Amino acid sequence: MLTKEGRPTLADGIALGLIATGAVSVAIGAVVAVVTAAFEVFGAAPTVSMPVHDVELTALDDVAGVSAATVDSALVTVPAMSSGARWMLLLETTLPALATVALCAGVWWLGVSLIRSRPFRASLGWLFAVAACLMIAGSLFGQLAGGIGRAIIVQDLTAASPGAEDVLWTLLVQFDLAPVGWAFALALVAGLFEIGRRLQRDTEGLV
C-alpha cells in the first residue's frame, strides 16, 4: 500500500526493511561459508565427499527387511591433497556464493528503492542481470570445478596406491540444472526492470 504522497505505508516499510536486512544476512552467510570452506580445504587434513561405486553397506546386513544396501559417496580425508585439487574444491563453493551475493545485493537494493518509491532504477536491471549470469556460471562451472578437483584427488591416490579407481569414480560430474532455470527467471526480472524504467522515463517526459 502507498500513502497519498506515494510512499509505502509504515507496515510496508517495515516489511521491506526486514526483507532487505534478510538479504544482507544471507549474503554475509554466503561469504562466511566461503571463508569456512577455504580454511577446511587448505587445512592440514581436509575431508572431501567423494563419489564411490560398487561399495556395499555391510552395516545393514543384519537388519530385517533390507535385502541389499550400497553407498554412493564417502567422506575421505586426504592430508596430502595437491594444491590444484584444493583450489578446484574451493571454486566449487565460491562460484555459487558469488551468485548468492549478487542476488542478495539486488534484493537489498530493490527493497531500498521500493522504500524510496523509486523501483525502476537502471542499476537494478544490471544487478539482476549480473546475478543471472553468475548463477549460471556458478552452477555449471562450480559443479565442474568440484568434479575436476575430485578427479585430481583420485589420480593422485591411484598413482600412490593402484586400485583406488576401483572404488572411487575417476571423473563424475552430476549437473543440477535447477539454478539455471532460476537464472532465466532472473534474466526476465532484469528485463522487466529495464522496460519499467523506460516506461517511467517516457511517462515523466509527458508530464
DRENBA-718240 format. One record per residue: y, x negated, z of N, C-alpha, C in turn; residue in one letter. Coordinates in steps of 0.02 Angstrom, whole numbers, padded with zeros to 5 digits, always signed. Layout:
N
YXZYXZYXZA;...
//
This chain:
207
-00060-00042+00000+00000+00000+00000+00062-00044+00000M;+00116-00019-00034+00178-00055-00036+00232-00014-00002L;+00280-00048+00029+00337-00015+00059+00386+00003+00004T;+00440+00036+00023+00490+00056-00027+00522-00005-00059K;+00523-00061-00024+00553-00122-00051+00504-00159-00097E;+00444-00132-00106+00395-00165-00148+00354-00216-00113G;+00363-00222-00047+00325-00271-00008+00262-00238+00021R;+00209-00276+00033+00150-00247+00064+00166-00222+00134P;+00129-00173+00157+00138-00148+00225+00114-00201+00274T;+00128-00190+00338+00109-00238+00389+00033-00247+00391L;-00003-00190+00386-00076-00195+00388-00103-00234+00328A;-00075-00220+00269-00096-00257+00209-00079-00330+00215D;-00021-00345+00242-00001-00415+00251-00048-00452+00297G;-00069-00418+00351-00116-00450+00397-00183-00462+00363I;-00207-00411+00325-00271-00418+00291-00268-00475+00239A;-00213-00479+00201-00206-00532+00152-00202-00600+00186L;-00168-00603+00243-00163-00665+00280-00231-00688+00305G;-00272-00640+00329-00339-00658+00352-00383-00683+00295L;-00376-00651+00236-00415-00673+00178-00394-00743+00157I;-00329-00756+00156-00305-00822+00137-00328-00875+00188A;-00326-00857+00252-00348-00903+00304-00423-00916+00298T;-00461-00863+00283-00533-00872+00273-00549-00917+00215G;-00510-00911+00160-00520-00955+00102-00508-01027+00120A;-00455-01040+00159-00441-01108+00181-00498-01135+00225V;-00524-01092+00268-00579-01113+00312-00641-01131+00272S;-00656-01091+00221-00714-01106+00179-00705-01172+00142V;-00644-01184+00116-00629-01247+00081-00638-01306+00128A;-00614-01300+00189-00622-01353+00238-00696-01364+00253I;-00734-01310+00258-00806-01315+00269-00841-01352+00213G;-00819-01340+00150-00848-01375+00093-00834-01449+00095A;-00773-01467+00115-00756-01538+00121-00796-01571+00176V;-00803-01536+00233-00843-01563+00288-00916-01573+00267V;-00942-01526+00227-01011-01532+00203-01020-01594+00160A;-00970-01609+00118-00974-01669+00076-00973-01732+00119V;-00928-01733+00168-00924-01792+00212-00989-01801+00250V;-01017-01746+00275-01080-01749+00312-01136-01774+00266T;-01138-01749+00205-01189-01771+00157-01182-01845+00141A;-01119-01869+00137-01108-01940+00123-01136-01983+00179A;-01123-01963+00242-01150-02001+00298-01226-02001+00298F;-01256-01944+00280-01329-01940+00281-01359-01981+00224E;-01330-01974+00164-01359-02008+00106-01352-02084+00111V;-01294-02106+00136-01282-02178+00141-01301-02205+00210F;-01339-02167+00248-01363-02190+00313-01420-02240+00305G;-01444-02264+00362-01497-02315+00361-01563-02287+00337A;-01578-02224+00353-01642-02194+00334-01630-02122+00311A;-01604-02112+00250-01590-02045+00226-01654-02005+00213P;-01650-01941+00228-01707-01895+00216-01689-01848+00159T;-01732-01844+00110-01718-01805+00049-01773-01754+00039V;-01754-01694+00018-01803-01644-00001-01828-01659-00071S;-01892-01676-00077-01921-01696-00140-01971-01644-00165M;-01969-01626-00229-02019-01579-00256-02087-01613-00263P;-02139-01579-00242-02207-01607-00245-02251-01558-00284V;-02310-01582-00305-02357-01540-00341-02428-01557-00320H;-02471-01507-00324-02542-01515-00307-02552-01538-00235D;-02511-01511-00190-02516-01529-00119-02535-01466-00080V;-02592-01467-00048-02615-01409-00010-02589-01412+00062E;-02576-01354+00090-02553-01349+00159-02614-01333+00203L;-02643-01386+00230-02705-01378+00267-02695-01346+00336T;-02633-01343+00359-02620-01314+00425-02637-01240+00428A;-02642-01207+00369-02657-01136+00367-02730-01122+00349L;-02771-01174+00349-02841-01164+00329-02878-01116+00376D;-02862-01117+00440-02898-01076+00489-02864-01009+00503D;-02812-00992+00465-02777-00929+00476-02812-00874+00437V;-02831-00821+00472-02866-00765+00440-02821-00731+00389A;-02849-00715+00332-02812-00680+00280-02778-00726+00230G;-02780-00791+00241-02749-00840+00195-02805-00875+00158V;-02809-00867+00093-02861-00899+00053-02842-00969+00031S;-02777-00980+00019-02754-01047-00002-02679-01051+00010A;-02656-01113+00021-02585-01124+00033-02565-01192+00005A;-02509-01194-00031-02484-01256-00059-02409-01261-00043T;-02382-01320-00048-02311-01331-00036-02280-01357-00101V;-02216-01341-00112-02182-01364-00173-02127-01414-00159D;-02116-01430-00095-02065-01480-00077-02083-01511-00011S;-02056-01571+00001-02069-01607+00063-02008-01648+00081A;-01994-01653+00145-01939-01696+00169-01965-01767+00174L;-01937-01811+00133-01960-01880+00129-01904-01926+00153V;-01918-01969+00200-01870-02018+00225-01880-02083+00187T;-01827-02106+00154-01831-02166+00112-01779-02217+00136V;-01798-02262+00181-01750-02311+00206-01723-02358+00152P;-01765-02375+00103-01744-02423+00051-01720-02389-00012A;-01686-02333-00005-01662-02296-00063-01609-02337-00100M;-01613-02338-00166-01565-02376-00207-01496-02342-00206S;-01445-02381-00221-01377-02355-00220-01367-02303-00275S;-01401-02312-00332-01394-02263-00386-01419-02195-00366G;-01476-02193-00332-01503-02129-00308-01457-02098-00256A;-01429-02140-00213-01384-02113-00161-01323-02080-00192R;-01294-02112-00242-01235-02083-00274-01252-02018-00312W;-01310-02016-00344-01330-01955-00379-01340-01897-00330M;-01370-01911-00273-01381-01859-00224-01315-01836-00193L;-01267-01883-00187-01202-01863-00161-01165-01819-00211L;-01172-01835-00276-01141-01793-00327-01170-01723-00327L;-01233-01717-00310-01266-01651-00307-01229-01605-00257E;-01202-01633-00205-01165-01594-00155-01091-01591-00172T;-01063-01645-00198-00991-01650-00209-00967-01604-00265T;-01002-01602-00321-00978-01563-00379-00973-01488-00363L;-01024-01457-00333-01015-01386-00315-00960-01376-00262P;-00952-01426-00218-00900-01420-00166-00830-01420-00198A;-00820-01459-00251-00756-01459-00286-00741-01390-00315L;-00791-01358-00343-00782-01290-00369-00763-01242-00314A;-00796-01249-00256-00780-01206-00199-00709-01215-00176T;-00687-01278-00172-00618-01292-00150-00568-01263-00200V;-00581-01271-00265-00535-01244-00315-00532-01168-00312A;-00589-01135-00303-00591-01062-00298-00554-01039-00236L;-00565-01072-00180-00531-01053-00118-00456-01065-00123C;-00436-01117-00159-00365-01129-00169-00334-01071-00209A;-00370-01048-00259-00346-00991-00298-00341-00927-00256G;-00392-00915-00214-00391-00855-00171-00333-00860-00121V;-00323-00919-00092-00268-00928-00044-00201-00916-00078W;-00190-00945-00137-00127-00936-00171-00117-00865-00194W;-00171-00831-00213-00166-00760-00231-00146-00719-00171L;-00175-00733-00113-00156-00696-00052-00083-00706-00036G;-00059-00768-00040+00012-00782-00027+00056-00747-00078V;+00035-00748-00141+00075-00716-00194+00079-00641-00185S;+00023-00610-00163+00024-00537-00151+00069-00520-00092L;+00069-00563-00041+00113-00551+00016+00186-00554-00006I;+00200-00599-00054+00268-00606-00079+00283-00558-00138R;+00234-00515-00154+00241-00467-00209+00252-00501-00276S;+00222-00559-00285+00226-00595-00349+00155-00616-00369R;+00112-00566-00387+00041-00583-00400+00029-00618-00466P;+00072-00606-00516+00059-00633-00582+00098-00698-00592F;+00071-00751-00565+00101-00817-00573+00060-00857-00623R;+00094-00900-00661+00058-00941-00709+00009-00988-00674A;+00027-01011-00615-00016-01058-00578-00082-01025-00558S;-00082-00959-00546-00143-00925-00527-00194-00926-00584L;-00170-00912-00644-00215-00914-00701-00246-00983-00710G;-00205-01034-00703-00230-01102-00710-00279-01119-00654W;-00265-01098-00594-00310-01113-00537-00379-01082-00548L;-00380-01019-00568-00445-00986-00579-00481-01014-00640F;-00444-01035-00691-00475-01066-00749-00507-01133-00730A;-00471-01173-00690-00499-01237-00667-00560-01224-00623V;-00556-01174-00579-00613-01158-00536-00673-01137-00578A;-00662-01100-00632-00718-01080-00676-00750-01140-00709A;-00709-01186-00734-00736-01247-00765-00774-01289-00715C;-00745-01297-00655-00779-01337-00603-00843-01304-00580L;-00845-01237-00581-00905-01203-00560-00962-01215-00609M;-00946-01214-00673-00997-01229-00723-01020-01301-00718I;-00971-01347-00713-00988-01418-00708-01025-01433-00644A;-01001-01403-00589-01033-01416-00525-01104-01389-00522G;-01116-01332-00554-01183-01303-00554-01231-01343-00596S;-01213-01354-00660-01258-01388-00706-01264-01462-00692L;-01207-01497-00689-01208-01569-00680-01229-01588-00609F;-01212-01545-00560-01233-01559-00492-01309-01557-00485G;-01339-01505-00513-01412-01500-00510-01445-01555-00551Q;-01415-01573-00608-01442-01627-00649-01438-01694-00611L;-01381-01705-00578-01374-01767-00539-01426-01772-00484A;-01439-01715-00450-01491-01715-00399-01559-01731-00427G;-01575-01703-00486-01639-01717-00518-01646-01790-00537G;-01591-01819-00564-01593-01889-00583-01600-01934-00521I;-01564-01917-00467-01570-01956-00406-01641-01956-00379G;-01674-01899-00379-01743-01895-00355-01790-01932-00402R;-01775-01931-00468-01817-01968-00515-01812-02043-00503A;-01752-02066-00485-01744-02137-00469-01785-02155-00408I;-01785-02111-00358-01825-02124-00298-01899-02128-00315I;-01923-02081-00355-01994-02082-00374-02010-02145-00413V;-01966-02166-00457-01977-02226-00496-01982-02287-00450Q;-01937-02292-00401-01939-02349-00355-02002-02347-00312D;-02020-02287-00289-02081-02282-00248-02143-02299-00288L;-02144-02278-00350-02202-02292-00393-02208-02367-00407T;-02151-02400-00416-02152-02472-00429-02179-02510-00368A;-02162-02485-00308-02186-02519-00247-02256-02498-00228A;-02274-02435-00244-02340-02409-00225-02364-02362-00279S;-02401-02388-00328-02426-02345-00383-02466-02286-00355P;-02455-02228-00384-02489-02168-00361-02442-02116-00332G;-02380-02137-00319-02332-02090-00290-02318-02033-00339A;-02321-02048-00405-02308-01996-00454-02362-01943-00456E;-02419-01956-00424-02472-01906-00421-02455-01849-00372D;-02408-01862-00328-02387-01812-00280-02316-01788-00293V;-02271-01833-00310-02200-01817-00322-02188-01808-00396L;-02146-01758-00412-02127-01747-00482-02085-01806-00506W;-02102-01833-00564-02062-01888-00591-01991-01866-00607T;-01984-01808-00638-01918-01779-00650-01925-01703-00654L;-01891-01669-00609-01894-01596-00607-01824-01570-00591L;-01796-01533-00637-01730-01503-00628-01737-01429-00641V;-01727-01388-00590-01730-01316-00595-01659-01288-00591Q;-01632-01269-00649-01563-01247-00652-01555-01175-00626F;-01507-01166-00583-01487-01100-00559-01425-01080-00598D;-01432-01030-00642-01377-01011-00687-01332-00957-00657L;-01345-00936-00596-01302-00885-00565-01229-00907-00560A;-01215-00971-00538-01145-00992-00536-01111-00992-00604P;-01149-01001-00657-01120-00999-00724-01095-00928-00740V;-01134-00878-00719-01111-00809-00728-01048-00794-00689G;-01044-00819-00627-00983-00811-00587-00925-00847-00620W;-00939-00904-00652-00886-00942-00686-00856-00901-00743A;-00898-00866-00781-00873-00824-00835-00829-00767-00807F;-00850-00741-00750-00810-00689-00718-00742-00717-00697A;-00741-00777-00670-00678-00809-00651-00634-00822-00712L;-00666-00840-00768-00627-00851-00829-00592-00787-00851A;-00627-00730-00843-00596-00666-00859-00538-00651-00811L;-00547-00668-00748-00493-00658-00699-00432-00700-00718V;-00445-00763-00739-00391-00806-00760-00354-00776-00820A;-00392-00749-00868-00361-00716-00925-00322-00655-00904G;-00347-00617-00855-00313-00558-00831-00245-00576-00801L;-00242-00630-00762-00179-00650-00733-00130-00673-00786F;-00155-00706-00838-00110-00729-00891-00082-00669-00929E;-00124-00619-00943-00100-00558-00977-00050-00521-00932I;-00066-00516-00868-00020-00483-00821+00047-00519-00817G;+00045-00585-00819+00108-00623-00815+00151-00610-00877R;+00119-00606-00935+00157-00592-00996+00186-00521-00995R;+00146-00473-00972+00171-00405-00968+00229-00400-00919L;+00223-00436-00863+00276-00435-00813+00339-00466-00841Q;+00332-00520-00879+00390-00552-00909+00423-00507-00960R;+00382-00473-01002+00410-00428-01052+00445-00368-01019D;+00415-00343-00964+00445-00286-00929+00511-00306-00898T;+00514-00364-00867+00577-00387-00837+00630-00399-00891E;+00607-00417-00952+00656-00428-01005+00686-00363-01031G;+00649-00307-01022+00675-00243-01044+00724-00211-00994L;+00719-00234-00932+00762-00204-00880+00833-00230-00886V;
//
